[in-house]
Each structure stands twice: as C-alpha cells, then as structure tokens.
Amino acid sequence: MLKLIFLFIPMICFIKEWGLLQVLLFMSCFVVLISCFHDFSLTNLGFGLGMDYLSYVLILLSIWIVGLIMVSSVKVKFAKNFYTLFSFLNLALLLFLILTFSSLDFMMFYISFEASLIPTLILILGWGYQPERIQAGVYMLFYTLFASLPLLISLVSLYSLKGSSMFLMLSSVSDESLISSIWFFSSVMAFVVKLPLYMFHLWLPKAHVEAPVAGSMILAGVLLKLGGYGLIRLLPAFSVVNKVFSSIWIGLGILGGVLVSFICLRQVDVKSLIAYSSVAHMGLVLAGLVGFGWWGVNGATIVMIGHGLCSSGLFCLANMVYERIGSRSLLINKGLMNFMPSMALWWFLLSIGNMGAPPSLNLLGEINLIVSMIGWSKITMVGLSLLMFFSASYTLYMYSLSQHGVFFNSLYACCSGKVREFLVLSLHWVPLNILLLKSIVIMPF
C-alpha cells in the first residue's frame, strides 16, 4: 500500500511534464503487478488500509485506465486547455479510487467513494463539449448523493449496533423485520445507482455524452465498478434479508438489461449507445452478485474488468471519430471503413469484445453469470437468452451502421490513424483478450 501512495509523489512533482507523467503511470502499474502474490486475504497495512485480491485487481485496473486517459487526452495539452489542472484532477481521482478499493473501514470507504465524484464532476463541467454538460453534472451529482445519504445513516447505525465498521468485524443483520428491510434498501441503493441498475440509470447516458474522453473512460472503466465492489463488501451483512428480495434485483437486472437493449437499438448518438450498453452489462453483474454464489461473484468480477477495458476502448474510438468529423451521430458517421480503414479493424475487435465473443474476458464472465442464474432459477433462461441476443444485435447495429454505407459528403480529407491512437486501442484490447489465458488472475474468490 505504501508503494502505491509513494508513487504519487513523483507524479505530482512532474505534473506539468505530460509525457513523463504517462511513463510514471504505466511504470507504477507494472510495479504493482510485479509485487503481486496469490491467495492473500484481507491484510491490514495500517491507517485503516489493506488489500485482498479483489481490491488488488481493481486498483490495477484504475491505474491502467488513468494511464490510458493521459495518453488519449493529448489534445488537451496541445490546445493548452488548462492541462496542468486536468492532469492533477486525474491523479486526484486515481488517489481516491485507490483509497476506496483499499479501505478496510466502511466509513473511510464511504468518504473515498463520495470524494471520487468531485474530480469527475469538474472534468465534465470543465472539459465537456456542450452547454448541456451543466445539466448532466447536476443529474450525476444529485442521483448519486440522494442515494448515498441513506447509506451514511445505515453505516452509522451498523457502527452503533455492532461496535465496529471494519469489513472483517461486521456481523450480519439476522432478522427479516420491516426495519431490517428498510435498512437493507437504504444501504444497497447507493451502489445500485452507481452501477447503475435500470430505472436508476438516467444520469449515466447524460454524463457520458457531455463528458470529455477522459470523463467517459474513467466513468465506464472504473467508477461504475465502485457499485459492484461496494455490493460485494456490504451484502454479506444483509445475507438473510437479501434472500427475501433477491428475486426483485435479479428480475430488474435481467429484464432491465433487455429493455435497455431495445433503447440501444434506437440510439443515433454513438456515445449514448455505448453508455446504455453499460447499463445492460451492469444489470447482469447485479443479478450475479445478489445470487450469493461462487459462480455469480466471480463472473461479476470478470465482467466488471472486461467491461472496464472494452467500454473504455469503445469510448476512445468514438472520440477519435468525433475529433475528425465533429459529430457523434451515427447518421453522419457512416462509411468510416472507406476513409479510416485501419480503424475499422479496431471497431470490429472491440465490438465483438463488447458482445462477449471469444476470446474476450466478457465471454468467460457471462458464462459464469449464466451458470449462476440458471442455478438460481431456470426461468431466468428466457430473460438471459433475450439479453444475449439483443446485446449482439445492438453491437452489430453500431458496427455496421458506422463502418458501412456512403460516407459524409462534406468530408474531404482524413487521417486514418496515428501511432498514439493505435497504442491506446491495443493497450485496451490486449489485456481484454490475453487475460483469458490465465483467468485465475482476475478470479478473486
């Protein structure tokens, strides 16, 4: 843990040196990776910090995504658009994420969890593209804060009742009374909104569409995973009450994913389509987590890692097209294969990763989640089959509509792709597919 904290000191010192900052971020990622050792339990490293394998994988993902953000946001540096503040905000967000994933105490977890909202909000408001970014920021702020205030009251109640708010000291709420049910919903709702689940998802497409590429990448790559991580930590305390309401969450997760897939098929904004696809994936993750099975929790973790890499890569691609054409509309961004042939391969590779084709991590995670759901109830097969079918449908719709057809007449010249852009895309795609060869690395349980 001290290694991670001390790595921030040179980063803050060289905050104006954009290239050196990128190198330091990737170096820190490899330092963390080399120091990995298997089968470690939740270890206390002082100051209420510690790690287990789940935290370790998510910290690694956070550092990796922030490194890729710094490489893909070079336009901020070239335009001299307050790039020092931009890099400082990304480092602050990374620090909050590391503290969130390495907290052993629920109160510290809550403070770090909420603190990560502030840099994200400033990124959207400061470097967003359109005036609607103010509305998107307000939506995100109020949705997440409104849902997380009951969680604070719940954690204080747990502390006063049980005498500790440490993860390892937490005993379960063992009755099924009305008070326990209200307690359960007020605790879980903050993470359900953060995921987000269908019906609590309206802030996500707005935030994604108005955010700069850095905001979209960190939102899709890491911040949505905070909801899943929080549920993994908190649900054992409500294991008895969860059994009563698990059918509601699983039904909402799977059927909500199907309904969101229909919404995806009607989108004309490519960033909005990718954002809605995140809601469908995260609904399946929630269903796996509340099922309380080994298959479900492992599958949910693998899908979270796979989705973080794949969705972040798709937002990168959408931004590359936006920088060249000036529009995110699928009605204008047609026929991209004609003048960006090299990018067409990356569109294809990341699209099939998004729909869960082999050899991506999404395939492995979805197999685990399907086994978990069918083990819970065979009726879920109907919803799962619809979800998988329409997931492939909207991904193919996005790929075919953007790559094929007659391209926009006003376009007279275009660069097919730069080495930096191909590097960013390959650093998304390689871990997404290569990790399947040793999937035990991202199976925490």
Summary of the structure (lengths in Angstrom):
residues: 445
radius of gyration: 20.9
end to end distance: 21.1
largest distance: 68.3
contacts: 1604
relative contact order: 0.09
helix: 75%
strand: 2%
